[in-house]
Amino acid sequence: MLFEQVCIIGLGLIGASLAQAIRDRQLVGRLVAVDRHAPSIEAAIADDVIDAGSDSLFDVVAGSDCIIVAVPVKTVGAVFKDIEQTMRQGLIEEDGIISDVSSTKLNVVEAAKEVFKQLPSGFVPAHPIAGAEQSGYNARRSNLFVNHSLIICELKTTDPEAIDKMANLWEGVGATIMKMGVEHHDAVLAYTSHLPHLLAFNLVEQLASHDDNMDIFRYAAGGFRDFTRIAASDPVMWHDIFIANKPALINALDEYSKYLSELRSLIVNEDSTQLLGLLGRAQSARKHFGHMLTSTPYTKKLTDPSNTDNSMATSNQASSAYIITPSTTINGSMTVPGDKSISHRSIMFGSLAEGVTKVTGFLEGEDALATLQAFRDMGVTIEGPENGEVTIHGVGINGLKPSKTPLYMGNSGTTMRLLSGILAAQPFDSVLTGDASLSKRPMERVAKPLREMGATLQTTGERGTAPISITGSDKRGSKLQGITYDMPVASAQVKSCLLLAGLWAEGKTTVIQPEISRDHTERMLSAFGYDVEVEGNKISVVGGGQLTACDIAVPADISSAAFFMVAAAIAKDSEITITKVGMNPTRTGVIDILKLMNADITISNETFVGGEPVADITIKSSQLKGIQIPEELVPLAIDEFPVLFIAASCAEGQTLLTGAKELRVKESDRIAVMADGLTQLGVDCTVTEDGIIIEGKGGNNSEAVFGGAEIYSHHDHRIAMSFSVASLRASDTIKIEGVETVNTSFPGFAELCNRLGMNIEVKSV
Ligand code: S3P
């Protein structure tokens, strides 16, 4: 039992719901209530919600070790006076808990000070962020607080034990505890609750005063109804709240008026770019903050925030799984979504260019959307994406504005590393954050050379991970300097980061890569009219130039095509054609490796789209053989190894991979995670420091190679998709947990697999 006896004063919606919730969960010994409205007390006793009740505190309070004041804000002071008297009369202990549920806090604390003189040690101001339009005892709901926040305002005078006890009670009824100062609470609530209610009441009033008000209400569309839903709330309660929280509310209202008049002038001036920018930012901001608060991916469905007051922050924790029943063949012709690397860069370069860039074939996956959102946050107007089309109204090389919040990169390493280069050169400060997987990945690989260029930036923790804090050049007082950097690893992200920083640096920035890595940055810089010097493995840019907008057609992603290439190769009687796949020679390592393994691959319809070579790839069932993978192919197939390990498991003989240490710092440690999964599925493999040895099981393509297993993806999209492909040679069901990250690079993956003959059921868990 959390308390011997709780006394709830006020059986309105919140008080009665709390009583019911406490009762249903049997959290306290005895529950008593006070309400001036006798029928509510009678009903609560009859419904067995409370043990005793009265219209007077003095009748029932004796023995209560917790009193919760749930009356309108205006009457809190009068109730405190009664409580103070019962204390003096010895009906309750002086150190007992006194709490409340009011939606404004400063006035409650002031009222308590006036009555008690010295604030009692058991005084715990609290506020559940929950409610409904209906009020009164009969509107009570036992689950009203489940997954809602309960704010506790910590006071110096309060005993921490009292705070813990109150927190336990609210957690017991399903709430999530948040703590904040009194003033901060009132300011936050002014913005998130009081201002929206005020606007809803005001809009109804405005329209109701029109002469043709009947027509306005008769034809009122969804917008009016949705916007004014909360104007059905209790006027007395809101009157009291508006007055009680006057300073913070007036502040919020003044700011609102300023924004409204700015919006008005955008319409008057028909400033489409700015107007679209504002509307686009607002449209995505709601969803964006929801993901940021929960560190979840963008395409993960958020609970509709309009149903509850704070579901944005709490109820999005579910993840999904694939349950895959074995299948044997896969056939058909298909396209796969746009290239992830090119999609990222199209947003970055388009934003920094002069003029309007139109992108087609844009990958509407999490990672590229994170980049898009980041540039919106920095004031760029971006239309779309819609059916792969995005229009970017470039702000020019010096046109980015500081984001008002930390930039959230979701799962995307490319966004974080490339943006670090861009932001290190900006005059303003920035903070870059990401989800759980991204927050484990090494960021010093870009931070270190950027510091050599004169940037000031800080990574987090011993392992140099996100969040990254970047100090703007204004504070630093100096521009970046061009350097020559000998890269220790063949990383396109590090190379691109430095070349991008180099656009603002004084002089020449040169990157020397130990081996060729993907060259989309170099190609796209040229497409946007920026001079890039490429001499073998040495790439240079000179700072101070401009980018000029151009149209970008994003080819299909060869990394996504790879799953179907391996699928067709390992399955029986299969043939797959993937059309218009990007064939940039710095990305085709997977084709070379599969060919070395004896895969039956044909390339046709070779052409160019937007400066990148594309072609159709046809691949048939093949008798694969194990090989030693040439090290120079590793950077050219860096993202395809997880699925190549599946191919190797189905090959005759051993496959040996070396020089692939980089795989350990991808979205997961892809060597360790793949080895675990393969072992679970019955494949022998040995992990080495920089690679893996896989004992292929061979056989003809009708024989199962894998058993069944439950595999965890470690938030890594490519792990999830690779093990899905294994189901074509499995004898039993493969369950893959944590597959929501597939949306980072391949929205619609499971649906496409099923269309081609596989059997994937997607389940929310
Ligand atoms: C990418 C580069 C590669 C790759 C990643 C995308 C890029 O990373 O793994 O998926 O777009 O530049 P590294 O540069 O770290 O090898």
Boltz pocket constraint, residues with backbone or C-beta under 6 A from the ligand:
constraints:
  - pocket:
      binder: B
      contacts: [[A, 340], [A, 341], [A, 342], [A, 414], [A, 490], [A, 491], [A, 492], [A, 493], [A, 494], [A, 496], [A, 518], [A, 638], [A, 639], [A, 662]]
      max_distance: 6.0
